[in-house]
Amino acid sequence: MGAALRGKEFLVLALPGFVWKQLTGEEVSWTKDFVAVDSVLVKFLEAVERMDRETFESEFGNELTYTTVLSDQRTVELIPNGSRIVVRYEDREEFVRLVRTARLEESTEQVIAP
């Protein structure tokens, strides 16, 4: 980037709208913007929200915990000791909210850096 600036060359940055909106201070939408970053996760969380109890329990049993995988492939806990706490059907909406928050905010520090 520095060479492009010094040489007064244009630099094409192919960043998702999600990133551009953060850079310009616009509001980011999970369903409209984040889908360009991780469409599989967006669809997964939508499915989790819509599942009935029987489907949820047969799909996840005791396997779904309060963790998520970030863009850099690191697994992070969404709550203290989240890797040891199983998400219950009754708490699935809170789990979805926590995942969305973690993923939407994971690049905030880099975006606001001077």
URWO-V36440 format. One record per pair of residues at least 4 apart in sequence whose C-alpha atoms are under 7 Angstrom apart, sorted by the first residue. I is the first residue (numbers start at 1). J is the second residue. If there is no record, write none. Layout:
BEGIN
I,J
I,J
END
This chain:
BEGIN
1,5
2,6
3,7
4,8
4,9
4,10
4,11
5,9
15,19
15,20
16,20
16,36
16,37
17,21
17,33
18,22
18,28
18,33
18,34
19,23
20,24
21,25
21,26
21,27
21,28
22,26
22,111
23,111
28,33
29,33
29,34
30,34
30,35
31,35
34,38
35,39
35,42
38,42
39,43
40,44
41,45
42,46
43,47
44,48
45,49
45,96
46,50
47,51
49,92
49,93
51,55
51,56
52,56
53,57
53,89
54,58
55,59
56,60
56,89
57,61
60,64
62,86
63,86
64,86
64,87
65,82
65,83
65,84
65,85
65,86
65,87
66,77
66,78
66,79
66,82
66,83
66,85
66,86
66,87
66,95
67,75
67,76
67,77
67,78
67,82
67,83
68,75
68,76
68,77
68,99
69,73
69,74
69,75
69,76
70,74
70,75
70,103
77,81
77,82
77,83
78,82
78,98
81,85
87,91
87,92
88,92
91,95
92,96
93,97
94,98
95,99
96,100
97,101
98,102
99,103
100,104
101,105
102,106
107,111
108,112
109,113
END
